[in-house]
Amino acid sequence: MKQSFLFLQGPHGPFFHALGRALAEKGHDVTRVAFNGGDLLDWPGRETVLFRRHAEAWPGWLGALATERRISDLVLYGDCRPLHRAAIELLRPLGVRIHVFEEGYFRPDWVTLERDGVNGHSRLAPEIAPVVARDAAAAAQADGAASIVIPESVAVGRTTGAMARLCVRYYLAQAATGWLFRHYRSHRPESAWRELSAWVRRAVTRRRAAKRERRAIEALLTDPRPMFLLPLQLDSDAQIRIHSPFASMADVIEHVVGSFARHAAATDRLLIKNHPLDAGVTDYRRLAADVASRHGVAARVAFVEGGHLPTLLRCAKGVVTVNSTAGLQAIHHSRPTHVLGSAVYAVDGLADPQPLATFWRTPRAPDPLFYRAFRAQVMARCQFNGSFFTPAGRMLLLRAVAERLTAEPHVSESPGIAL
């Protein structure tokens, strides 16, 4: 059945453009909306139409476009950007199928593609819960973990450098064409220039402090006292702004350190690890030190910028996270994990459902068979091997996701907006 795809903003770089070409080669119609010069640079050509109006005009403009082009499928990266959210709320009731890309739930080497929503908007956990419970129980009665097959993957290698280059390219194009898209407002709380300048400062200071940081981490890992880990997330991430009860990571630090001071054993330590992509707009090291001092636990709270996460996880008594994918890595390493926000893995058997005050004293480890069954189901349903940001990673993704997007829809689903 011929489909008509509408693409909104995607991951920085040419992935959406390449995917659009692949769908067009299969005989489907493809339209892309550009909201700024970065979007236009990533996907130039006749399929791209420009939205240059105020955000208030977006629903009416989009509705007219969707009707004119008989849109059957909406494709976007992330489902919490205001323009994306408005599009979903407008088009889903009209029968348009919603396809949401996101970074992989299991990293590295995977990306996420789900119907209708990801992360806190995902329908995945309740849908697969009965299957996961059945498979875990069957594995316990049979030959254990070996009976639950996990899909294999091809390693995509390091992608941070490629992603950074594509981000810089995107924001330079956005700045250079600001006159053309003067009504555009980014979903990110900080301006691109402020983030870029902060990134430069952070790169310089981290290079200078790298040796000192390694020594500090070695000392932390050789200390025999039990250690909890708090991996930070990005303030700009919808995981914090939309899918958590916190307004910022500063609020998270205040909440977690305060609880740790009141309820953790006097011999326990708390290690706060910064996010690897944090630009450095906020000085979390100083903030964490101030909060720990105010709560009387300065000697028991440490902060690191980097560190090998799997090593830190293996040494942790438990992990506290809002809803980071680091939580899934912690569960993968059988570490007790407490989730403060909404996450696809915030289910009993994986994350510890106890209150945080209790978690410090009696953290519960995840059920390994339940986790393996959960991982197998999630990977089979919405994880795709590859990367948005490197040529090899994109080649891995394109065929598989194009097949998923063009899979025969359920009979109950509408074929799209009719004139």
Phi, psi and omega in degrees: 000131180290136180241159177237109187264137172243119179260134170255215184288141181240185173296148180303135179114189190270009186299311181298321179298314180296321178294320177299318178298319180297321179290321178296323179294337176276359177097009181266157176274142184224131174229141177233137175258129175254130181256345181203177183294332176295317176300318182293323177294319182290332181216080174278165174124176188287342179286344188268130173245149185260134170253113187238015184262180172293154181301330181297335181275352188300311183300316180294318179297315181294318179301319179294318179296316182296322178290315181300320186259009177051051184297128178253336187220134176251130182237128181208166180249108185083141186244015183245352175299139184307316180293323178291317181299316179297321179295317180298314183294331178281315192271328182300315179296343180270004177095003178286133178282136184253126180238119185244122173269152175200165172303157185295144171294327177249119185236153358277189168082003181225151169233162183254138169222112181235156172278134171077328180178161179234170178053237182293343177265001183288143173263007191296307188303309179294330181291322185264353185307312180297322180292317180298314180298319179295313182294321179294319179294319179295321179295322179295328180275341184258236186255027174076212189300332184297338181281350179255112187272125177261130179301141177279161181221159172262130179292132181264354178078187182287133183240355186299316180297315179296319179297317180298318180296319179292325177295313180299315179302316181297312185287330174295318178294322178298316181293320184291337183246022181302328179296331182279329182241056190291344180267356183288136175231125181292153174284348183278142184288334180253150177291155179300322182291322178293319178295318182296315179296322177295322178299317180298313179300318182294319180299319181293313183291323180293323179296319179293325187263005188300315182295317179298322179295318179298318179295321180296319180293319177301319179294320179296319184284337178270351176290125185286348182292143180301147185225128170265155182238132173241101176278127181282159175241184183265134177304326184283349185286136176298337176302326177272311188289329186248319190256026178213162178277007185252147178274338184198169176290336174299320177295323179297313180300316178300314182295312186289314180296320178299316178294318178301316182296323184278329194237340182284157177296150184295341180269353183278152175241160176234124177253124177257122182250128180289157176287138183296338181256011177294133184281343180092015178298321176255136177275087184291331178299311179293318180300313180298319179296318180296316181295315180298319179297317181296328180268003176077023181233030183301326182284349185246001180242126180237160181226136174227147177281323185231219183108146179285110187303313179303323178294315178298321180295318181296337181265000186270140172288329178189166182233134173247128180219157173286298176192029181294152171295346172299334176296320176293324176295322177297316178296321177303324179269016176062030178269134173305133187226126178251130184251128183264343182237204177266132180207151181296337182260009180278063180231147179299135186107336175247286177275152180281119184278358181296156171301153182302322180301324179280325182304320181302324185271321184225065181294138182254130179285153177290159176280116186297323179289321177297318178296316182296320178293321177297312180301316181298317181292316181296316181296321181292328187267326188212009179252136182231130182291128178144192180213146175289338202253350179238151180303316181294319179296321179293322179298321177298322186283320199303309184296316184294315183286328176297320177295320179294318182294333182255011177298146183303122180290161177296150183301327184288348184273144179289145178284000179131182182281127178261150177290000000 
